[in-house]
């Protein structure tokens, strides 16, 4: 395959993003590195300038777990390393 996924996966020729997909303008190949499965996509957080909760709100992307301590502090006040990008 020598074209971008969206050439065919545009909702007309073949299925496109699911309704609960993270909102993005990036090409599929930016996060999805396998043509066999879309599971296990890795999002590169480099260059993100908004706070974590902008996306990690439980709707767009997974939010705090249920057993997380109650706080109004921003995520990066306690979570200083981004272990998910290693």
C-alpha positions in Angstrom: 0.0 0.0 0.0 1.6 3.3 -1.1 -1.1 5.8 -0.1 -2.4 7.1 3.2 -5.1 5.0 5.0 -7.7 7.7 4.6 -7.5 7.4 0.8 -9.7 4.4 1.1 -10.8 4.5 4.8 -12.9 7.6 4.3 -16.3 6.3 5.4 -17.5 5.7 1.7 -15.0 3.2 0.3 -14.1 1.6 3.6 -14.8 2.2 7.3 -13.3 5.3 8.8 -12.6 6.4 12.4 -15.0 5.1 15.0 -17.4 7.5 16.7 -15.4 7.5 19.9 -12.0 8.1 18.2 -9.8 10.8 19.7 -10.5 14.0 17.7 -7.5 14.7 15.5 -6.4 16.1 12.1 -3.3 13.8 12.0 -3.1 11.1 9.4 -3.8 7.5 10.6 -0.2 6.6 10.2 0.9 9.1 12.8 -0.4 6.8 15.6 -1.3 3.5 13.9 1.9 1.8 12.8 0.4 -1.6 11.9 -1.7 -2.3 8.8 -3.0 -5.5 10.4 -4.7 -4.0 13.4 -5.6 -0.5 14.7 -5.3 -1.7 18.3 -2.3 -0.5 20.2 -1.9 2.9 18.6 0.8 5.0 20.3 0.2 8.8 20.5 3.3 10.9 20.7 2.7 13.5 23.4 5.7 15.6 22.3 4.7 19.2 21.6 1.4 19.0 23.5 0.9 22.4 25.0 -2.5 22.0 26.6 -3.1 20.4 30.0 -3.6 16.7 30.3 -7.3 17.0 31.2 -8.0 18.8 27.9 -8.1 15.3 26.3 -7.9 13.0 29.4 -11.4 13.8 30.6 -13.0 10.4 30.3 -14.7 11.2 27.1 -11.9 12.0 24.5 -9.3 9.9 26.2 -9.1 7.9 29.4 -9.3 10.1 32.5 -8.3 9.6 36.1 -9.1 6.1 37.5 -11.9 5.8 40.0 -9.5 5.2 42.9 -7.5 8.4 42.1 -7.2 10.8 45.1 -9.7 13.7 44.9 -7.9 16.9 43.8 -8.4 20.0 41.9 -4.7 20.2 41.0 -3.6 19.8 37.4 -2.2 16.4 36.4 1.3 17.7 35.8 1.6 19.1 39.4 2.1 15.5 40.6 2.8 13.5 37.4 6.0 15.0 36.3 7.3 12.1 34.1 5.4 11.0 31.1 5.9 7.3 31.4 3.4 6.6 28.6 5.9 8.0 26.0 8.8 5.9 26.9 
